[in-house]
């Protein structure tokens, strides 16, 4: 079943089915996580996907693909408030090479999109690689039954439900409410409406959204890490170089690995515990096969 048909069934029926994370991945064996370190954001991204079995494991010929980075803030790449544009570009290129019919890159920023898309460098990088990069349009919001434990329904931009596959591409940052913002927090960028209302019970909302969207792949940009004053930052002193990308099918495991870059044991983060309890993945890194490489 194509992802867009699956989500259409959810929307019509109002029932969220329990699907194993990454069920849309096209088989394959190998490590649970690829953790690649190096000087080039693009090359370590491509190496991470190669280690997992190649983009062809996740994207089939003719697929309509959504790549969801964090483009939330009017900041330059060096300020590490948005996903590194080279990481996004590499993923678009690999999706196209795997035969994707259409690749879209989109977010609903907190700062005005016409500024964040440009200053982050993501719009140009994604377009150069052959992606469509639409601004969020409130006319395309649809109230969707999310089937969450706390978040029952919300307005979602239709572009995120009208695709076959979603690749989540967050950046690793400190966050004043959830301690860190990684993959699960990144899903708030799919929503319209008064998202500030979700800050009451944010951990539960994050997990409900992760359970609904079920990315086929999560790629965490940890090349530059905002280790304080997140999620907006603004000063270069808030950023430290980590030169790493983490990729995997298990979105909980990817976020658990991301937490370690902030010296936070995954077990201390409520959203990870909630996600594991709901069987969305595992935060127990010791039980996983992790391939680490430096290139």
C-alpha positions as CSV (number, residue, x, y, z in Angstrom):
1,X,0.0,0.0,0.0
2,X,1.3,3.4,-0.9
3,X,1.8,5.8,2.0
4,X,-0.6,8.4,0.6
5,X,-3.3,5.8,0.3
6,X,-2.6,4.6,3.8
7,X,-2.9,8.1,5.2
8,X,-6.0,8.7,3.1
9,X,-7.6,5.6,4.8
10,X,-6.6,7.0,8.2
11,X,-8.2,10.4,7.3
12,X,-11.4,8.8,6.1
13,X,-11.8,6.2,8.8
14,X,-10.4,8.3,11.6
15,X,-8.5,5.3,13.0
16,X,-4.8,5.2,13.4
17,X,-3.5,1.7,12.6
18,X,-0.5,0.3,14.5
19,X,2.2,0.1,11.9
20,X,5.8,-0.8,12.8
21,X,8.2,2.1,12.3
22,X,9.8,1.9,8.9
23,X,7.4,-0.7,7.6
24,X,7.5,1.0,4.2
25,X,11.3,0.4,3.9
26,X,12.0,-2.1,1.2
27,X,13.5,-4.9,3.3
28,X,17.2,-5.1,3.7
29,X,19.5,-6.0,6.6
30,X,22.4,-4.3,8.3
31,X,22.9,-2.0,11.3
32,X,20.0,-0.4,13.2
33,X,21.9,2.9,13.2
34,X,24.6,4.4,11.0
35,X,26.7,7.0,12.8
36,X,29.1,8.7,10.4
37,X,31.6,11.4,11.2
38,X,33.5,13.5,8.7
39,X,34.3,16.9,7.3
40,X,31.7,17.1,4.6
41,X,28.0,17.1,5.6
42,X,27.0,15.8,2.2
43,X,29.5,12.9,2.1
44,X,28.7,11.7,5.6
45,X,25.0,11.8,4.8
46,X,25.5,9.7,1.7
47,X,27.7,7.3,3.6
48,X,25.1,6.9,6.3
49,X,22.5,5.9,3.8
50,X,24.9,3.6,2.0
51,X,25.7,1.8,5.3
52,X,21.9,1.2,5.8
53,X,21.6,-0.4,2.5
54,X,21.3,2.5,0.1
55,X,18.4,4.8,-0.7
56,X,16.9,2.1,-2.9
57,X,16.0,0.3,0.3
58,X,13.6,3.1,1.2
59,X,12.6,4.8,-2.0
60,X,11.1,3.0,-5.0
61,X,10.8,4.2,-8.6
62,X,7.8,6.5,-9.0
63,X,7.5,7.4,-5.3
64,X,6.4,10.8,-4.3
65,X,8.7,11.8,-1.4
66,X,8.6,14.4,1.3
67,X,11.8,15.4,2.9
68,X,11.0,17.3,6.2
69,X,13.9,19.4,7.5
70,X,13.9,22.0,10.2
71,X,13.6,25.4,8.4
72,X,12.1,27.0,11.4
73,X,14.3,30.0,12.0
74,X,15.8,33.0,10.2
75,X,19.4,31.9,10.7
76,X,22.5,31.0,8.7
77,X,23.7,27.4,8.5
78,X,26.6,28.3,10.8
79,X,24.2,29.2,13.6
80,X,22.8,25.6,13.6
81,X,19.1,26.6,14.0
82,X,18.0,24.8,10.8
83,X,19.0,21.6,9.2
84,X,22.3,21.8,7.2
85,X,21.4,22.5,3.6
86,X,24.1,20.1,2.3
87,X,22.4,17.2,4.2
88,X,19.1,18.1,2.6
89,X,20.6,18.4,-0.9
90,X,22.4,15.0,-0.5
91,X,19.1,13.3,0.4
92,X,17.2,14.9,-2.5
93,X,19.9,13.8,-4.9
94,X,19.8,10.2,-3.6
95,X,16.0,10.1,-3.8
96,X,16.1,11.2,-7.4
97,X,18.8,8.7,-8.2
98,X,16.6,6.0,-6.6
99,X,13.8,6.9,-9.1
100,X,11.5,9.1,-7.1
101,X,9.0,10.7,-9.3
102,X,8.8,13.9,-7.1
103,X,10.7,15.1,-4.1
104,X,9.3,17.9,-2.0
105,X,11.1,19.8,0.8
106,X,8.9,21.7,3.2
107,X,8.4,23.0,6.7
108,X,6.1,25.5,8.5
109,X,8.6,27.8,10.1
110,X,8.2,29.9,13.2
111,X,9.9,32.9,11.5
112,X,8.4,34.0,8.1
113,X,9.1,31.2,5.5
114,X,10.2,33.6,2.8
115,X,13.1,34.5,5.1
116,X,13.9,31.2,6.6
117,X,13.9,29.2,3.4
118,X,16.5,31.6,1.9
119,X,18.7,32.4,4.8
120,X,19.0,28.7,5.9
121,X,20.3,27.9,2.5
122,X,17.8,25.0,2.2
123,X,15.6,26.4,-0.6
124,X,18.5,26.9,-3.0
125,X,20.2,23.6,-2.1
126,X,17.0,21.6,-2.5
127,X,16.0,23.3,-5.8
128,X,19.5,22.8,-7.2
129,X,19.1,19.0,-6.5
130,X,15.7,18.9,-8.2
131,X,13.2,19.2,-5.4
132,X,10.0,21.3,-5.2
133,X,10.2,23.7,-2.3
134,X,6.7,25.2,-1.6
135,X,6.0,27.7,1.1
136,X,3.3,26.6,3.6
137,X,-0.1,27.8,2.4
138,X,-2.9,28.0,5.0
139,X,-5.4,27.2,2.2
140,X,-3.9,23.7,2.1
141,X,-4.4,22.9,5.8
142,X,-6.8,20.0,6.6
143,X,-8.0,18.9,10.0
144,X,-6.8,15.4,10.3
145,X,-7.8,12.8,12.9
146,X,-4.3,11.9,14.3
147,X,-5.6,9.2,16.7
148,X,-3.1,10.2,19.4
149,X,-3.4,9.5,23.1
150,X,-3.5,13.3,23.7
151,X,-3.5,14.9,20.3
152,X,-6.8,13.6,18.7
153,X,-6.8,15.9,15.7
154,X,-5.1,19.0,14.2
155,X,-4.7,21.0,11.1
156,X,-2.0,19.4,8.9
157,X,-0.6,20.8,5.6
158,X,-1.9,18.5,2.9
159,X,1.5,18.1,1.3
160,X,2.6,15.9,4.2
161,X,-0.2,13.4,3.7
162,X,-0.2,13.3,-0.1
163,X,3.1,11.5,-0.5
164,X,4.3,7.9,-0.5
165,X,7.3,8.3,1.8
166,X,8.5,10.8,4.3
167,X,12.1,11.3,5.4
168,X,12.5,13.2,8.6
169,X,15.7,15.3,8.7
170,X,15.9,17.2,12.0
171,X,18.9,19.1,13.4
172,X,20.1,18.3,16.9
173,X,19.6,21.3,19.2
174,X,19.0,22.3,22.8
175,X,15.4,23.1,23.6
176,X,14.1,25.2,26.5
177,X,11.0,23.0,27.1
178,X,11.9,19.4,25.9
179,X,15.6,19.8,26.7
180,X,16.4,18.8,23.2
181,X,14.8,19.0,19.8
182,X,15.5,16.1,17.5
183,X,13.3,14.0,15.2
184,X,10.0,13.8,17.1
185,X,10.0,17.5,17.9
186,X,10.5,18.2,14.2
187,X,7.0,17.0,13.4
188,X,5.5,20.2,14.7
189,X,6.6,21.8,11.5
190,X,3.9,19.8,9.6
191,X,1.1,21.6,11.5
192,X,-0.8,24.9,11.3
193,X,-2.9,26.5,13.9
194,X,-1.8,27.6,17.3
195,X,1.1,25.3,17.9
196,X,2.0,27.1,21.1
197,X,-1.0,25.4,22.7
198,X,0.9,22.1,22.3
199,X,3.6,23.3,24.6
200,X,1.4,22.1,27.5
201,X,2.0,18.4,27.3
202,X,4.7,18.8,24.6
203,X,6.2,15.4,25.1
204,X,2.9,13.6,24.5
205,X,2.2,15.7,21.4
206,X,5.6,14.9,19.9
207,X,5.0,11.2,20.4
208,X,1.5,11.3,19.0
209,X,2.8,13.0,15.8
210,X,5.7,10.5,15.5
211,X,3.1,7.7,15.7
212,X,1.0,9.2,13.0
213,X,3.7,10.2,10.4
214,X,5.9,7.1,10.7
215,X,8.9,8.2,8.5
216,X,10.5,5.6,6.3
217,X,13.9,7.0,7.4
218,X,15.2,9.5,10.0
219,X,18.4,11.3,9.3
220,X,19.7,13.5,12.2
221,X,21.9,16.4,11.3
222,X,24.4,16.6,14.1
223,X,27.1,18.3,12.1
224,X,26.7,21.5,14.1
225,X,24.9,21.2,17.4
226,X,23.2,24.1,19.2
227,X,24.1,23.1,22.7
228,X,22.4,26.1,24.5
229,X,19.9,28.8,24.0
230,X,17.7,26.6,21.7
231,X,15.8,26.3,19.7
232,X,16.5,29.7,18.1
233,X,20.1,30.5,19.2
234,X,21.7,33.2,17.2
235,X,25.2,33.3,18.5
236,X,28.0,31.3,17.2
237,X,29.1,30.6,20.8
238,X,25.8,28.6,21.1
239,X,27.2,26.1,18.5
240,X,29.8,23.4,18.6
241,X,31.1,21.2,15.8
242,X,30.1,17.5,16.1
243,X,30.6,16.7,12.4
244,X,28.2,13.7,12.5
245,X,25.1,12.3,10.9
246,X,22.9,9.6,12.4
247,X,20.5,7.7,10.2
248,X,18.1,4.8,10.9
249,X,14.6,3.4,10.5
250,X,14.0,3.4,14.2
251,X,13.2,7.1,14.9
252,X,13.3,6.5,18.7
253,X,16.8,5.1,18.4
254,X,18.0,8.0,16.3
255,X,16.7,10.5,18.9
256,X,18.2,8.4,21.7
257,X,21.6,8.7,20.0
258,X,21.1,12.4,19.5
259,X,20.5,12.8,23.2
260,X,23.9,11.5,24.0
261,X,25.5,14.4,22.1
262,X,24.1,16.6,24.9
263,X,25.3,14.3,27.6
264,X,21.7,13.4,28.4
265,X,20.9,9.7,29.1
266,X,18.0,8.8,26.8
267,X,16.1,7.4,29.8
268,X,15.8,10.9,31.2
269,X,13.8,12.2,28.3
270,X,10.0,11.7,28.8
271,X,9.2,11.7,25.1
272,X,11.6,8.8,24.5
273,X,10.1,6.8,27.3
274,X,6.6,7.5,26.0
275,X,7.6,6.5,22.5
276,X,9.2,3.3,23.6
277,X,6.3,2.4,25.8
278,X,4.1,2.7,22.7
279,X,6.4,0.4,20.8
280,X,7.5,3.1,18.3
281,X,11.1,2.0,18.7
282,X,13.8,1.5,21.3
283,X,15.9,4.0,23.3
284,X,18.1,1.2,24.6
285,X,21.2,1.8,22.5
286,X,23.0,-1.2,24.0
287,X,20.5,-3.5,22.3
288,X,21.1,-2.1,18.9
289,X,23.6,-2.8,16.2
290,X,25.3,0.6,15.5
291,X,27.8,1.1,12.7
292,X,30.2,3.9,13.4
293,X,32.6,5.2,10.8
294,X,34.8,8.2,10.2
295,X,35.4,9.2,6.6
